[in-house]
Amino acid sequence: MENLNILTHLDYTLMIVAIGAALLGAVSGTLGTYAVLRRQSLLGDAISHAALPGIAIAFLLTGSKTPLILVLGAAVAGWLGTLLILSIVKLTRIKYDSALGIILSTFFGFGLVLHTLIQRTGNANQAGLDTFLFGQAATILESDVLTIGILGGIAIVIMLVFWKELKLLVFDEGFAASLGFPVRSLDILLTSLLVIAIVLGLQAVGAVLMSAMLVAPAVAARQWTDKLSVMMLFAAGFGALAGVSGTIISSSASRIPTGPTIVLCATVVVGFSIVLAPNRGLLWNSLRYQRNKRNLQVPTPLTGPQRTLEK
Amino acid sequence: MIQEHLDIQLIAIVTAVACALPGVFLVLRRMTLMSDAISHAILPGIVLAFFLTESLSSPLLILAAAGTGVLTVVFVELLQRTKLVKEDAAIGLTFPALFSIGVILISRFAGNVHLDMDAVLLGELAYVPLNRLDIFGYDVGPVSVYVMGTILLLNLTFILLFYKELKLATFDASLAATLGFAPTLIHYGLMTLVSVTTVGAFDAVGSILVVALIAGPPATAYLITNRLSLMLILSAVIGSVNAVAGYWLAYLFDVSIAGAIATMTLLVFGLIFLAVPNRGLIAIARRRARQKWEFAQTMLVIHLFNHEGLPEAEAESEVAHLHEHLRWDPAFAAQVVKYALNNRCVLQEETQLTLTERGRTVAQQALVQ
């Protein structure tokens, strides 16, 4: 009975935040599945940091702080960063991780310069920068939930329309190319979906923790299945679970920031999955190892005679 | 005023060089993002050390950070060893989790104490020179110079002492292991240095921009050379240039110094990217253009050579008919003829082209190949 009481007395703002976080978790979990499968987990980290100058430039150009405009600026900057990373890897002998590191930090630095330029004091505006770095999950409004729902929904629908092509791209790019699929365009599409998921998720958990929201649900989901569709459903579920539980836990005590709590919940889910999942999980494998060890005990002169005696 | 400028630039240069040196090895070993991960993940270590010592300038902080840094590396590798999580995903999981713990600890238990999140992440170089070191009552300079200077010496000593081992372990780890060089020890030694350097650099540039100092100059140097010794020296020089140029950029526009240094890093990288002889973008574009004309010229001389001495030679050698026979755009055909004329591969008499001796040689060589 007490549980029901808690449900009926849910705070409205808490519910909005929880729904927003759940949606964000679901979208980033779903689209992050592609990133994890393509070993692009840290690309998400780079894109989320590289988005900062985009937000500043969007504000400088339009003078407006409407979330949609800033999100657009973030997406453009994130996209530009990705293009540069790929060019660096293609045209020089610098490897992927170094390219990520360079773009991530220098774009962010440039964003910082623009930010302090806007403030004209040489010090970053604490509030704006804090929001970018850590998200503002606790202040998600109904309008934000609507934006997240619509944009995220569009991204998911696009993904579903191109389901087969994207699946082929992720698992066997060479085969896809040989079949005549426009591999580069599909790649661009996939990266764009990733950028959308990231700029949406920036609001909840911020740039520093964004990579976890992409990676954790997908990694957890991977432990439970080998099928892409099932993995994505699990990832969406785990992402939503992390979002909701993070919100509720952080609101239950004072001075616990929401973003990091969501990330920790997602990490806990990963931990559980790694240990407990059937077939792949550590516990399962350990038990199986023990079982095999027992079954494979070869009768030796020491154990043999005992058995015949027992018979 | 001048002293202020000098102080900040000195700190910036020392920090940049201290970061660039281990950064060379990180870039070569494809572990650049581990430095990003370490710089975020040492936060809980610092916070816990702060709780224990109640002070922000205790050397225990650096030790705790170094320890947490190594722990992060160990954790990431443990995750990878389960074979259930790939390398990049392991990093992408570990450091946000650790960082989140740090942030929650700060918010919950240190909320009314000055452990500024922004200072940790972004640094603020402008205030650093204000914290000065007093020895026997003499002001010998900013504390940071001595801290970062010590770290720089540490890095330099490590690299000089273990130069051969580092070089071998970086480029051929298995051979290093076979020869008994203990690449694992070298690896963890390097990671410890990176953690210590990162914490030292917090004051100046914070944890996100440390990556710019660690990855930027070495990557820029890598564009120019692949000799380790040269790469180390170049990285130090480029890092210093970025630091000074960034400082003056920040001074001119009144913006964040660390951000300006990172921006300069990108600009310098971009410049070298374009301009490096042979490997830069400009060199590549010019080479492609030259190859295109050379190929077209070869096609022209082969075409003339094939029809030389044959009855249809006259028709085939008409300038105006080239675009028919070789399927070239008339404008393009005219340009190819001009190119071939300049290279003395053909002679033009009114509308007829004839091969020179040189052109014949070119055609023959191309056909043989």
HADDOCK unambig.tbl for C-alpha pairs under 7 A between the chains (distance, minus, plus):
assign (segid A and resid 36 and name CA) (segid B and resid 89 and name CA) 6.62 0.50 0.50
assign (segid A and resid 39 and name CA) (segid B and resid 88 and name CA) 6.43 0.50 0.50
assign (segid A and resid 41 and name CA) (segid B and resid 88 and name CA) 5.82 0.50 0.50
assign (segid A and resid 41 and name CA) (segid B and resid 89 and name CA) 5.43 0.50 0.50
assign (segid A and resid 41 and name CA) (segid B and resid 92 and name CA) 6.33 0.50 0.50
assign (segid A and resid 42 and name CA) (segid B and resid 88 and name CA) 6.15 0.50 0.50
assign (segid A and resid 42 and name CA) (segid B and resid 92 and name CA) 6.06 0.50 0.50
assign (segid A and resid 94 and name CA) (segid B and resid 219 and name CA) 6.72 0.50 0.50
assign (segid A and resid 97 and name CA) (segid B and resid 30 and name CA) 6.11 0.50 0.50
assign (segid A and resid 97 and name CA) (segid B and resid 32 and name CA) 5.96 0.50 0.50
assign (segid A and resid 97 and name CA) (segid B and resid 33 and name CA) 6.21 0.50 0.50
assign (segid A and resid 98 and name CA) (segid B and resid 27 and name CA) 5.93 0.50 0.50
assign (segid A and resid 98 and name CA) (segid B and resid 30 and name CA) 6.85 0.50 0.50
assign (segid A and resid 98 and name CA) (segid B and resid 32 and name CA) 5.47 0.50 0.50
assign (segid A and resid 98 and name CA) (segid B and resid 215 and name CA) 6.36 0.50 0.50
assign (segid A and resid 101 and name CA) (segid B and resid 32 and name CA) 6.29 0.50 0.50
assign (segid A and resid 101 and name CA) (segid B and resid 33 and name CA) 6.04 0.50 0.50
assign (segid A and resid 101 and name CA) (segid B and resid 211 and name CA) 6.44 0.50 0.50
assign (segid A and resid 101 and name CA) (segid B and resid 215 and name CA) 6.31 0.50 0.50
assign (segid A and resid 102 and name CA) (segid B and resid 212 and name CA) 5.94 0.50 0.50
assign (segid A and resid 102 and name CA) (segid B and resid 215 and name CA) 5.97 0.50 0.50
assign (segid A and resid 102 and name CA) (segid B and resid 216 and name CA) 5.65 0.50 0.50
assign (segid A and resid 105 and name CA) (segid B and resid 208 and name CA) 6.19 0.50 0.50
assign (segid A and resid 105 and name CA) (segid B and resid 209 and name CA) 5.45 0.50 0.50
assign (segid A and resid 105 and name CA) (segid B and resid 211 and name CA) 5.94 0.50 0.50
assign (segid A and resid 105 and name CA) (segid B and resid 212 and name CA) 5.06 0.50 0.50
assign (segid A and resid 105 and name CA) (segid B and resid 262 and name CA) 6.92 0.50 0.50
assign (segid A and resid 106 and name CA) (segid B and resid 212 and name CA) 5.95 0.50 0.50
assign (segid A and resid 106 and name CA) (segid B and resid 262 and name CA) 4.76 0.50 0.50
assign (segid A and resid 106 and name CA) (segid B and resid 263 and name CA) 5.48 0.50 0.50
assign (segid A and resid 106 and name CA) (segid B and resid 265 and name CA) 6.83 0.50 0.50
assign (segid A and resid 106 and name CA) (segid B and resid 266 and name CA) 5.74 0.50 0.50
assign (segid A and resid 109 and name CA) (segid B and resid 209 and name CA) 6.61 0.50 0.50
assign (segid A and resid 109 and name CA) (segid B and resid 258 and name CA) 6.99 0.50 0.50
assign (segid A and resid 109 and name CA) (segid B and resid 259 and name CA) 3.90 0.50 0.50
assign (segid A and resid 109 and name CA) (segid B and resid 260 and name CA) 6.65 0.50 0.50
assign (segid A and resid 109 and name CA) (segid B and resid 262 and name CA) 5.06 0.50 0.50
assign (segid A and resid 109 and name CA) (segid B and resid 263 and name CA) 5.87 0.50 0.50
assign (segid A and resid 110 and name CA) (segid B and resid 259 and name CA) 5.67 0.50 0.50
assign (segid A and resid 110 and name CA) (segid B and resid 260 and name CA) 6.72 0.50 0.50
assign (segid A and resid 110 and name CA) (segid B and resid 262 and name CA) 6.78 0.50 0.50
assign (segid A and resid 110 and name CA) (segid B and resid 263 and name CA) 5.11 0.50 0.50
assign (segid A and resid 112 and name CA) (segid B and resid 256 and name CA) 6.70 0.50 0.50
assign (segid A and resid 112 and name CA) (segid B and resid 259 and name CA) 5.39 0.50 0.50
assign (segid A and resid 113 and name CA) (segid B and resid 255 and name CA) 5.46 0.50 0.50
assign (segid A and resid 113 and name CA) (segid B and resid 256 and name CA) 5.47 0.50 0.50
assign (segid A and resid 113 and name CA) (segid B and resid 259 and name CA) 5.19 0.50 0.50
assign (segid A and resid 113 and name CA) (segid B and resid 260 and name CA) 6.03 0.50 0.50
assign (segid A and resid 116 and name CA) (segid B and resid 255 and name CA) 5.12 0.50 0.50
assign (segid A and resid 116 and name CA) (segid B and resid 256 and name CA) 6.06 0.50 0.50
assign (segid A and resid 117 and name CA) (segid B and resid 254 and name CA) 7.00 0.50 0.50
assign (segid A and resid 117 and name CA) (segid B and resid 255 and name CA) 5.53 0.50 0.50
assign (segid A and resid 120 and name CA) (segid B and resid 254 and name CA) 6.62 0.50 0.50
assign (segid A and resid 121 and name CA) (segid B and resid 254 and name CA) 6.80 0.50 0.50
assign (segid A and resid 122 and name CA) (segid B and resid 254 and name CA) 5.26 0.50 0.50
assign (segid A and resid 122 and name CA) (segid B and resid 255 and name CA) 4.35 0.50 0.50
assign (segid A and resid 122 and name CA) (segid B and resid 256 and name CA) 5.29 0.50 0.50
assign (segid A and resid 123 and name CA) (segid B and resid 256 and name CA) 6.44 0.50 0.50
assign (segid A and resid 209 and name CA) (segid B and resid 96 and name CA) 5.18 0.50 0.50
assign (segid A and resid 211 and name CA) (segid B and resid 92 and name CA) 5.83 0.50 0.50
assign (segid A and resid 212 and name CA) (segid B and resid 92 and name CA) 5.88 0.50 0.50
assign (segid A and resid 212 and name CA) (segid B and resid 93 and name CA) 5.38 0.50 0.50
assign (segid A and resid 212 and name CA) (segid B and resid 96 and name CA) 6.04 0.50 0.50
assign (segid A and resid 215 and name CA) (segid B and resid 89 and name CA) 6.32 0.50 0.50
assign (segid A and resid 215 and name CA) (segid B and resid 92 and name CA) 6.67 0.50 0.50
assign (segid A and resid 215 and name CA) (segid B and resid 93 and name CA) 6.69 0.50 0.50
assign (segid A and resid 216 and name CA) (segid B and resid 93 and name CA) 6.27 0.50 0.50
assign (segid A and resid 255 and name CA) (segid B and resid 107 and name CA) 5.73 0.50 0.50
assign (segid A and resid 255 and name CA) (segid B and resid 108 and name CA) 5.27 0.50 0.50
assign (segid A and resid 256 and name CA) (segid B and resid 104 and name CA) 5.89 0.50 0.50
assign (segid A and resid 256 and name CA) (segid B and resid 107 and name CA) 6.25 0.50 0.50
assign (segid A and resid 256 and name CA) (segid B and resid 108 and name CA) 5.94 0.50 0.50
assign (segid A and resid 257 and name CA) (segid B and resid 104 and name CA) 6.44 0.50 0.50
assign (segid A and resid 260 and name CA) (segid B and resid 100 and name CA) 4.47 0.50 0.50
assign (segid A and resid 260 and name CA) (segid B and resid 104 and name CA) 6.85 0.50 0.50
assign (segid A and resid 263 and name CA) (segid B and resid 97 and name CA) 6.40 0.50 0.50
assign (segid A and resid 263 and name CA) (segid B and resid 100 and name CA) 6.96 0.50 0.50
assign (segid A and resid 264 and name CA) (segid B and resid 97 and name CA) 5.74 0.50 0.50
assign (segid A and resid 264 and name CA) (segid B and resid 100 and name CA) 6.77 0.50 0.50
assign (segid A and resid 267 and name CA) (segid B and resid 97 and name CA) 6.60 0.50 0.50
